[in-house]
Amino acid sequence: MIRDDFCTACGAQSWRPLFEVDHFPIEKCRVCGLGRTKVDRRFPSFIEQKFYGDHYRKFYLDSRTKFLLMARYRRIIRQDWPYFSSVRNILDLGCSYGYFLEVAKEFGWDAVGLEPNASIYQYLRKRFSKSQVYNFTLERGRFRDEFDLVTYWDVLEHIGDPKRELALVHRALRKDGYLLVHCPNKGSLGALISGPKWGWWSPPDHLYHFTPESLRRLIERSGFRVVFLKTSNTEEEIVRGIFNLLSPKKIPRIAGWLNLLHDLTQRVLRPLLAPLLILEGRLGKAGLITILAQRRESSE
């Protein structure tokens, strides 16, 4: 049961109940704003079937989803290329269907992906070499001083003990290596407006719900120096926000509409909402967090 009284981000012991989502209680750290789902993870078969079954596969194997995700990855890397120009090899944790592994190859990087989900791993094996993808967790990998960059693309919120996980990342990185985390922003305007209908709560699959401040504290307490922290919105986030306000349906149910609404959003809604989206990002209130941090030596 996720019930440790200490906040994994800031170490405080002060929690406030927020509400229930799909019968799962969500609570918030009063000090740093970290959210967490109170859930028993002893039933992995239930979670596997509910969150990584047919709906998940259909959504992530859709050609438009692949196009949008890979475009997002390229954009994030290119926007801050000076930090990544010296990268030679990367480790992508929770690599799902391998889309970032493909992007890494475009940048000339040697890429390794870890995917603990057995059915997704079977898909990966047909598309990547055995030396590129592995069906185990970071703890089992026992990597040490091996990678220039470790990435979490919408994964860290799934981890039961993020602080322990980041200690393993610290060990896996070379000196001055980078950690890149991309995740939903619990402190976003969309989350504030949508309340319990915010699509990124997604219990019991999402165990933690990060704000920019709580994510920064967690990463700094784990032996890293934050290089930059940004929040942003994509066309998908705008569409998701509209659906959240209209209906509590989850992302797999949105997938069929995404193709129809993406172009409309890009051409009409984004230009109309541009001032708000820019302001959201500058205030740290946009829907997605991207944070880049550099490994510090333990003596620093």
Buried (B, 14 or more C-beta within 10 A) or exposed (E): EBEEEEBBBBBBEEBEEBEEBEEBBBBBBBBBBBBBBBBEEEEEEEBBEBBBEEBBBEBBEBEEBBEBBBEBBBEBBEEBEEBBEEBEBBBBBBBBBBBBBBBBBEBEBBBBBBBBBEEBBEBBBEEBEEEBBBBEBBEEBEBEEBBBBBBBBBBBBBBEBBBEBBBBBBBBBBEEBBBBBBBBBBBBBBBEEBEEBBBBBBBBBBBBBBBBBBBBBBBBBBBBEBBEBBBBBBBBBBBBBBBBEEEBEBBBEBBEEBEEBBEEBEEEBBEEBEEEBEEBBEEBBBBBBBBBBBBBEEEE
